[in-house]
Amino acid sequence: MGSAADSVGRKASVIADQWVAGILQYAYRLRDKTIDHIQRVLLGVLSAGPIPRHVAFVMDGNRRYARTKGIKVIEGHADGSVTLLRVCLTPSIPH
């Protein structure tokens, strides 16, 4: 008798899992677009004037970012490092 209820429960669980996966995909895509936009703005500002000989970045907020996104703290630091490398390894900025 419980097999019909189990089947409905499994279907609901699959639908919920698919919905969560879709939301996460959208969130990651939005995050990536936001990071790319910020990078373009920063590079636009840097290219508007003389290229600096030295730039310092304060890596603050990676832990807070990770907690907000529900990911491990180390993943927040990794995301911050990737973003920093994208900016620093741009061909127009000497390193």
N, C-alpha and C positions, 0 to 999 in steps of 0.2 A: 504494500500500500504506500509505503514511503518513497518508492522509486520515482513517481511522478513529481513529488515535491522536491526530491533530490535533483531531478533533471532541471526543474525550473530554477532551483537555487544555483546550480552549476552554470546555467545560461546567464543568469543575472550576474554572477561573479565574472564570467568571461566578458560580458558587456561592460561592466564596471572597470575591469582591467584594461580593456581597449580604450575606454574613455580617458582613464588616467594616463595611459601611454600617449594618447593624442594630445592631451593638455601638456604633458612634459615635453613632447616634441615641439609644440608651439612655443613653450617657454624658452627652450634652448635656442630655437631659431630667433626669437625676439632678443634674447641675450646676445647672441652672436651679431645680429644686425646693429644693436646698440653699441657694442664694443667697436665694430667696424666704423660706425658713424663717429664715435668719439675719436678714434684713431685718425680718421680723415680730417676732422676739425683741428686736432692737435698738429698734424703735419701741415695743414694749411697755414696755421699760425706760425709755425717754425719756418716755413718756406717763404713767408711774406717778408721776412727781414733777413739780416745776415745769419748764417748758420752758426749757432753757438759752439764754442770749443768745448764746453762742459755743460752737461745737464745732470741734475740730481733728481732722483725719484724717491719719494718716501713710500715704502710699501706698507701703507696703513689700510686696514679694512678688509684684508683677505679672510680673516677669521669670521668677522661679522658677515661678510658676503656669503661664506660657506654656510653659516648657520641660517641665514635668511633663505638660501636656496635648498636647505635640507640635505646638504652633501657633507662629506667628511672635511675637516679643517684642512688636511693636507691637500685635498682636491681644490679648495679655495686658494691655497698658496700656489698650486700648480697653474690654475687659471690666471692668477695675477702675473706669474712669471711668463706665461705664454704671451699675454697682452703686452707686457714690458718688452719682451724680445721682438714682437711685431713692430713696435715703435722704434726700438733702438737699431734694428737691423734694416731699416729703410735705407735704400741706397743714397739718399741725399744727405744723410747725417753721417759724418765721419766717426769712426770709432777706433 
